[in-house]
Every structure is written in structure tokens, then in C-alpha cells.
Amino acid sequence: MNVNAQKDKIIDGFDEAAAKELFANDARFMLQCQMASLIIDTFLAGVLLLQVISYFTYQRNDKLFTKAVVLWCSLWSFTITCYYWVYMSYLFVDSYGLWLPWLEVRWLAMMPLFDVLCVCAVQSFFAYRAYLLVRRNKFVYAIIMALILAAAGGGIGVTIVFGSQPSLLGADKSGPTLITWTATTTAADVLIAACILWGLLKSKSGWAHTDRMVTRLIRLTFEAQLPPTFLALAYVIEWSQTPSSLLGAVFQALQSKAYTVGLLFTLNARLSFTVNTTDTKSGGALQVYAMTDRKPTQLEVTVQQETYIHDDVYAKNNNNQVKSSKGHVAKSDSLSDYDDNSHTVGHENGSRARLTFPEAMAKSCN
């Protein structure tokens, strides 16, 4: 791209010198926002890639509808990451050292449309799950789908309204559509989470195992639903304060990843809930990843019993001498250095070291 042509370009009455003066005080903050968006989005793309590989490796027999939702949302999430890298390349490589391209809206205006294509699919999937848990209540399901469609309309409206502005400074003109988008998205998330929690709490049966399972599912629901909901709230709060700031682009860039990662997190968590009756009774830990066909490791103790016969020669000689002598003291074959019985050492039960004999002790006692 011709840098000189960029310098001569005029956007909303601003040339390069005017744009540089406009962003002089906020230059550091703007760079931090853009780099934070790029780094966090790329990191989440790596997390999502591992989740997708894990899903298609261990859940190949899942329903076709579920696999279609996973594939659709994952492809759009990776597309957004690639799009963001191209945008950063345009700002920091093609337009290096220039501030006028930061006023352009054509790149940022497409982000809400990409988010809608990804987020609405995830919300529709969870809406159907909530519909099943509230005993197929069509009224609740209709309200949730109406909110999702309103959010889709708001996101498309942001793309149209914001994209028609001459520069970034006209971001406040897209206020009604943006508030509609974020508010209905948040409302749909809250209603979906409430329905899922209500259905799970009604599923408690009083059995310890079932109640523990329900508690884990409730915790899983919060872990998957809360991050994107908080992102949507943070986005609308930030925009209401500083509509033309690039801080909102950080929340917007992370929205699709938060929903898709939450979806894959929920689906992959089903593996840990799979209970094999045989493995459970054996008491071993269930193998989930990479060793699904392997039998659970069990603690085995092998006991070997060996019998030894100890022939005590000294004990035999002792018994023979006691029976044959009857008052006659035989000469000791003890380990003592003395042959005279007067030097023997007396103990109550005789010496196992053969220092003396029992009859010698009897004489010494008399």
C-alpha cells in the first residue's frame, strides 16, 4: 500500500496531521487495547482448537445437529481470529506510523455481524436444552428465541449504522441498535441459565449420587454461561461511558470466543459424567481421555507364604543331657572360655548363647 497516498487521504475532515493530533493523548491506551484484543483472542483460539479436537475425537457418535452447531461456531470463531490478524496487519504493517487508518470504521463495523452469526447459534443450542428441562414449555422457548432474534437484528443493525459513519467518532450514532443487541443478548443468557437451573433443581431426587450429579451440572452451567454474560454487560457499560473508545472493541472481539469456548466446555464435560457400571463397582478411577478402552487400574497385593523349619541343635542337646545325667553334670560345650562350672553365669531360663546349662544353675541355686 502506498504510504504517501494514505497521508493525502481525508477521513471525516481529518488528514494525517489532524488524526495524529487527535490521538496524541490516547495513543498508548489505543495501542494497548488493540494488542490486548489480538493476544487474548489468539490465546482463546488456541484453547478452542484443543476443545474442537477433543470433541471430534471422543464424541464422534454425537447427534448431527450438535456436531453441525460445533462446526459452524468453531469456523466462525477461527474466521474472526484470522480477520483480526489481517486488521492488525493493516494497522501496524501496511499503515505503520500513520494515525489516519485508526479513524476508519470498515474493519470494526463487520465484527458485530460475525459475532451474531456465532453467538446466536450457541444461544439457540442452549435454548433448546432449556426448553427440554422446563418440560417442553413452548411459551418460555418462544420468549428465548424472540430475544435471540432481537439480538441478531441489533447486531446486524450495529454493522449497518456504524458502518455508514464517516469515522470512528460517529460511534455514538449506533447507540439504539447496540443497546438492543447487548441487552437482548444478556436477557437471553439470563433466561436460559434460569431455565436450566430450575430444571436441574427439580431433578433432585434425594439420592446422594443423583444430587451430587445435579450439583455438578449446576456448577457447570454457571461456569459456561457467566463469562459471556459478563462480557456483554461490560461492553454495554463501557460503551455508555466512552462510545468512541477502542476499549469496547476488546469486549466485542472476545464475545464469540467466550460463547464458543463455553459451548465446547459443556459438551466435553459430558465425558466426565459418563458412568460405567462395571468400572464403578470395581472401585477404580474411570479413564476418560486417551485410554477409554483400558480397564481401570486396581490395587493388587500378592502374598507369598514360605515355610522354614529351624533345627535348634543346642535345644536338642539340652534335652538329651537333662534326661540322661540325673544329677551328673555334663561338660558344657558352651561358648564360654571357662570349662569350670564355678565360672558359669546363672539366668532364670538358661542361656540361649550356651553360656551354661539348666542343671548347673540348679546346683548354684542350692
C-alpha positions as CSV (number, residue, x, y, z in Angstrom):
1,M,0.0,0.0,0.0
2,N,1.3,3.5,-0.9
3,V,2.0,5.3,2.3
4,N,2.1,8.7,0.6
5,A,-1.5,8.1,-0.7
6,Q,-2.5,7.3,2.9
7,K,-1.1,10.6,4.1
8,D,-3.0,12.5,1.5
9,K,-6.3,10.8,2.4
10,I,-9.0,12.6,4.2
11,I,-11.4,10.9,6.6
12,D,-14.3,12.9,8.1
13,G,-12.4,16.1,7.6
14,F,-9.2,14.8,9.2
15,D,-5.9,14.4,7.4
16,E,-2.9,12.6,8.8
17,A,-1.7,15.6,10.9
18,A,-5.1,16.2,12.4
19,A,-5.5,12.5,13.2
20,K,-2.1,12.4,14.9
21,E,-3.1,15.4,17.0
22,L,-6.4,13.9,17.8
23,F,-5.0,10.6,19.1
24,A,-1.8,12.1,20.7
25,N,-3.1,11.9,24.3
26,D,-4.7,8.5,23.9
27,A,-2.1,6.8,21.7
28,R,-0.7,4.5,24.4
29,F,-4.2,3.4,25.5
30,M,-5.3,2.7,22.0
31,L,-2.3,0.6,21.3
32,Q,-2.8,-1.4,24.5
33,C,-6.5,-2.0,23.6
34,Q,-5.7,-3.3,20.1
35,M,-2.8,-5.5,21.3
36,A,-4.8,-6.9,24.2
37,S,-7.6,-7.9,21.8
38,L,-5.2,-9.6,19.5
39,I,-3.3,-11.5,22.2
40,I,-6.4,-12.7,24.2
41,D,-8.3,-13.6,21.0
42,T,-5.4,-15.6,19.7
43,F,-5.0,-17.4,23.0
44,L,-8.7,-18.3,23.2
45,A,-8.4,-19.5,19.6
46,G,-5.8,-22.0,20.7
47,V,-7.9,-23.2,23.6
48,L,-10.9,-23.6,21.2
49,L,-8.8,-25.6,18.8
50,L,-7.9,-28.1,21.5
51,Q,-11.5,-28.3,22.6
52,V,-12.7,-29.0,19.0
53,I,-10.1,-31.7,18.5
54,S,-11.1,-33.3,21.8
55,Y,-14.8,-33.2,20.8
56,F,-14.4,-34.8,17.4
57,T,-12.0,-37.4,18.9
58,Y,-14.1,-38.7,21.7
59,Q,-17.7,-37.8,20.7
60,R,-17.9,-38.9,17.1
61,N,-21.3,-40.5,17.6
62,D,-22.9,-37.3,18.8
63,K,-26.1,-36.0,17.2
64,L,-25.7,-34.5,13.7
65,F,-27.3,-31.3,14.9
66,T,-24.9,-30.9,17.8
67,K,-21.9,-31.5,15.5
68,A,-23.2,-29.0,13.0
69,V,-23.5,-26.3,15.7
70,V,-20.0,-27.0,16.9
71,L,-18.6,-26.9,13.4
72,W,-20.4,-23.7,12.5
73,C,-19.5,-21.8,15.6
74,S,-15.9,-23.0,15.5
75,L,-15.4,-22.0,11.9
76,W,-16.8,-18.5,12.5
77,S,-14.6,-18.1,15.7
78,F,-11.5,-19.0,13.7
79,T,-12.6,-16.7,10.9
80,I,-12.9,-13.8,13.4
81,T,-9.3,-14.5,14.6
82,C,-7.9,-14.5,11.1
83,Y,-9.9,-11.3,10.3
84,Y,-8.5,-9.7,13.4
85,W,-4.9,-10.6,12.4
86,V,-5.5,-9.1,8.9
87,Y,-6.8,-5.9,10.6
88,M,-3.8,-5.7,12.9
89,S,-1.5,-6.2,9.9
90,Y,-3.2,-3.3,8.1
91,L,-2.7,-1.0,11.1
92,F,0.8,-1.9,12.1
93,V,2.4,-3.1,8.8
94,D,0.7,-1.6,5.8
95,S,-0.1,1.7,7.7
96,Y,2.9,1.7,10.0
97,G,3.4,5.1,11.6
98,L,0.1,6.5,10.4
99,W,-2.9,7.5,12.6
100,L,-5.5,8.2,10.0
101,P,-6.4,4.5,9.5
102,W,-7.4,4.4,13.1
103,L,-10.4,6.5,12.2
104,E,-11.7,4.0,9.7
105,V,-14.8,2.1,10.6
106,R,-14.9,-0.5,7.8
107,W,-13.0,-3.1,9.8
108,L,-14.6,-2.7,13.2
109,A,-18.1,-2.5,11.6
110,M,-18.0,-6.1,10.5
111,M,-17.3,-7.5,13.9
112,P,-20.9,-7.4,15.2
113,L,-22.1,-9.3,12.2
114,F,-19.5,-12.0,12.8
115,D,-20.5,-12.2,16.5
116,V,-24.2,-12.6,15.6
117,L,-23.5,-15.5,13.3
118,C,-21.6,-17.3,16.1
119,V,-23.4,-16.2,19.2
120,C,-26.9,-16.8,18.0
121,A,-26.1,-20.4,17.1
122,V,-24.7,-21.1,20.6
123,Q,-27.7,-19.4,22.3
124,S,-30.1,-21.4,20.1
125,F,-28.4,-24.6,21.2
126,F,-28.7,-23.8,24.9
127,A,-32.3,-22.5,24.4
128,Y,-33.3,-25.9,23.1
129,R,-31.7,-27.6,26.2
130,A,-33.5,-25.2,28.4
131,Y,-36.8,-26.0,26.6
132,L,-36.3,-29.7,27.4
133,L,-35.5,-29.0,31.0
134,V,-38.7,-26.9,31.6
135,R,-40.8,-29.8,30.3
136,R,-41.1,-28.5,26.8
137,N,-42.7,-25.2,27.7
138,K,-43.3,-23.6,24.3
139,F,-44.1,-20.2,25.8
140,V,-40.7,-20.0,27.5
141,Y,-39.0,-21.3,24.4
142,A,-40.7,-18.7,22.2
143,I,-39.6,-15.8,24.5
144,I,-36.0,-17.0,24.4
145,M,-36.0,-17.3,20.6
146,A,-37.6,-13.9,20.3
147,L,-34.7,-12.4,22.4
148,I,-32.2,-14.2,20.3
149,L,-33.7,-12.9,17.1
150,A,-33.9,-9.4,18.5
151,A,-30.2,-9.7,19.4
152,A,-29.4,-10.8,15.9
153,G,-31.3,-7.8,14.5
154,G,-29.5,-5.5,16.8
155,G,-26.1,-6.8,15.8
156,I,-26.8,-6.5,12.1
157,G,-28.2,-3.0,12.8
158,V,-24.9,-2.0,14.5
159,T,-23.0,-3.2,11.4
160,I,-25.2,-1.2,9.1
161,V,-25.4,2.0,11.2
162,F,-21.8,2.1,12.5
163,G,-20.5,1.1,9.0
164,S,-22.3,4.0,7.5
165,Q,-20.5,6.5,9.7
166,P,-17.6,8.5,8.2
167,S,-15.2,7.8,11.1
168,L,-14.8,6.2,14.5
169,L,-16.1,9.4,16.1
170,G,-19.6,8.6,14.9
171,A,-19.8,5.5,17.0
172,D,-22.4,7.1,19.3
173,K,-24.9,7.2,16.4
174,S,-25.2,3.4,16.7
175,G,-26.4,3.6,20.3
176,P,-30.0,2.3,20.0
177,T,-29.0,-0.7,17.9
178,L,-26.0,-1.5,20.1
179,I,-28.0,-1.3,23.3
180,T,-30.7,-3.5,21.7
181,W,-28.1,-6.0,20.7
182,T,-26.3,-6.3,24.0
183,A,-29.4,-6.0,26.2
184,T,-31.3,-8.8,24.4
185,T,-28.2,-11.0,24.3
186,T,-27.8,-10.6,28.1
187,A,-31.5,-11.2,28.7
188,A,-31.5,-14.3,26.6
189,D,-28.5,-15.6,28.5
190,V,-30.1,-14.9,31.9
191,L,-33.3,-16.6,30.9
192,I,-31.6,-19.6,29.5
193,A,-29.5,-20.0,32.6
194,A,-32.5,-19.6,34.9
195,C,-34.5,-22.3,33.0
196,I,-31.6,-24.7,33.1
197,L,-31.1,-24.2,36.8
198,W,-34.8,-24.6,37.5
199,G,-34.9,-27.8,35.6
200,L,-31.8,-29.2,37.3
201,L,-33.1,-28.3,40.8
202,K,-36.4,-30.1,40.0
203,S,-34.4,-33.1,39.0
204,K,-33.1,-33.7,42.6
205,S,-34.4,-37.0,43.9
206,G,-32.9,-37.3,47.3
207,W,-30.5,-39.9,46.3
208,A,-26.9,-38.9,47.2
209,H,-25.4,-39.9,43.8
210,T,-28.1,-38.1,41.8
211,D,-27.9,-34.9,43.9
212,R,-24.2,-34.8,43.5
213,M,-24.6,-35.1,39.8
214,V,-27.2,-32.3,39.7
215,T,-24.9,-30.1,41.8
216,R,-22.0,-30.6,39.3
217,L,-24.4,-29.8,36.4
218,I,-25.4,-26.6,38.1
219,R,-21.8,-25.6,38.7
220,L,-21.1,-26.4,35.0
221,T,-24.0,-24.2,33.9
222,F,-22.6,-21.2,35.8
223,E,-19.1,-21.8,34.5
224,A,-20.3,-21.9,30.9
225,Q,-22.9,-19.1,31.0
226,L,-21.5,-16.4,33.2
227,P,-18.3,-15.3,31.3
228,P,-20.2,-14.3,28.0
229,T,-22.9,-12.7,30.1
230,F,-20.5,-10.6,32.0
231,L,-18.7,-9.6,28.7
232,A,-22.0,-8.4,27.3
233,L,-22.7,-6.3,30.4
234,A,-19.2,-4.9,30.5
235,Y,-19.5,-4.0,26.8
236,V,-22.7,-2.0,27.2
237,I,-21.5,-0.3,30.4
238,E,-18.2,0.7,28.7
239,W,-20.0,2.0,25.5
240,S,-22.4,4.1,27.6
241,Q,-19.4,5.9,29.1
242,T,-17.0,6.2,26.1
243,P,-18.7,5.2,22.9
244,S,-15.8,6.1,20.6
245,S,-13.1,4.3,22.7
246,L,-11.4,1.2,21.4
247,L,-11.9,-0.5,24.8
248,G,-15.3,-1.7,23.6
249,A,-13.5,-3.5,20.7
250,V,-11.7,-5.6,23.3
251,F,-15.1,-6.9,24.7
252,Q,-16.5,-7.3,21.3
253,A,-13.5,-9.3,20.0
254,L,-13.8,-11.8,22.9
255,Q,-17.6,-12.3,22.7
256,S,-17.7,-15.0,20.1
257,K,-14.8,-16.9,21.7
258,A,-16.4,-16.8,25.1
259,Y,-19.6,-18.3,23.8
260,T,-17.9,-21.0,21.6
261,V,-15.5,-22.0,24.4
262,G,-18.4,-22.3,26.8
263,L,-20.3,-24.5,24.3
264,L,-17.3,-26.8,23.8
265,F,-16.6,-26.8,27.6
266,T,-20.1,-28.0,28.3
267,L,-20.1,-30.7,25.6
268,N,-16.7,-32.1,26.5
269,A,-17.7,-32.1,30.2
270,R,-20.2,-34.8,29.4
271,L,-17.3,-37.3,29.1
272,S,-16.6,-37.0,32.8
273,F,-20.3,-37.7,33.6
274,T,-20.2,-41.0,31.8
275,V,-20.6,-43.8,34.3
276,N,-19.6,-47.3,33.5
277,T,-21.4,-49.7,35.9
278,T,-18.6,-52.3,35.8
279,D,-15.9,-49.8,36.4
280,T,-17.8,-48.1,39.1
281,K,-18.3,-51.3,41.1
282,S,-14.6,-52.2,40.7
283,G,-13.7,-49.1,42.7
284,G,-11.1,-47.9,40.1
285,A,-10.9,-44.4,38.7
286,L,-12.7,-44.1,35.3
287,Q,-10.4,-43.5,32.4
288,V,-11.9,-40.7,30.2
289,Y,-9.3,-39.4,27.8
290,A,-6.9,-41.4,25.6
291,M,-7.4,-44.6,27.5
292,T,-11.2,-45.2,27.2
293,D,-10.9,-48.9,26.4
294,R,-8.4,-49.5,29.2
295,K,-9.6,-51.3,32.3
296,P,-9.4,-49.2,35.5
297,T,-6.2,-49.6,37.4
298,Q,-6.8,-51.7,40.5
299,L,-4.6,-52.2,43.5
300,E,-3.4,-55.8,43.7
301,V,-1.5,-57.3,46.6
302,T,0.3,-60.6,46.0
303,V,1.0,-62.6,49.2
304,Q,3.7,-65.2,49.1
305,Q,3.9,-67.7,52.0
306,E,7.1,-69.6,52.6
307,T,7.7,-72.1,55.5
308,Y,11.1,-72.5,57.1
309,I,12.0,-75.4,59.5
310,H,14.5,-74.3,62.1
311,D,16.6,-77.2,63.7
312,D,17.9,-76.0,67.0
313,V,20.9,-78.3,67.7
314,Y,21.6,-76.7,71.1
315,A,18.0,-77.2,72.3
316,K,18.2,-80.9,71.4
317,N,21.4,-81.4,73.2
318,N,20.0,-79.7,76.2
319,N,17.0,-82.1,76.4
320,N,19.2,-85.2,76.0
321,Q,21.6,-84.1,78.7
322,V,18.8,-83.3,81.2
323,K,17.3,-86.8,80.7
324,S,20.5,-88.8,80.9
325,S,22.5,-87.1,83.6
326,K,20.1,-87.1,86.6
327,G,22.4,-85.3,88.9
328,H,25.5,-85.7,86.8
329,V,26.6,-82.5,85.1
330,A,28.0,-83.0,81.6
331,K,30.7,-80.9,80.3
332,S,29.4,-77.8,78.7
333,D,30.0,-77.2,75.0
334,S,29.1,-73.6,75.5
335,L,30.8,-70.6,74.0
336,S,32.3,-69.7,77.4
337,D,36.1,-69.5,77.8
338,Y,35.8,-71.4,81.1
339,D,35.3,-75.2,81.5
340,D,34.8,-75.0,85.2
341,N,31.2,-74.8,86.3
342,S,32.1,-72.4,89.0
343,H,32.6,-69.7,86.4
344,T,29.1,-70.2,84.8
345,V,26.7,-67.3,84.6
346,G,23.3,-68.0,86.0
347,H,20.0,-66.9,84.5
348,E,16.4,-67.8,85.2
349,N,15.6,-69.6,82.0
350,G,19.1,-70.8,80.9
351,S,21.3,-69.0,78.4
352,R,20.4,-69.2,74.7
353,A,24.0,-68.3,74.0
354,R,25.0,-71.6,75.7
355,L,27.0,-70.0,78.5
356,T,25.6,-72.5,81.0
357,F,23.1,-75.4,81.4
358,P,19.9,-75.5,83.5
359,E,21.3,-78.2,85.8
360,A,24.3,-76.0,86.6
361,M,22.0,-73.2,87.6
362,A,20.1,-75.5,89.8
363,K,23.2,-76.5,91.7
364,S,24.3,-72.9,92.1
365,C,21.0,-72.0,93.5
366,N,21.2,-74.9,96.0
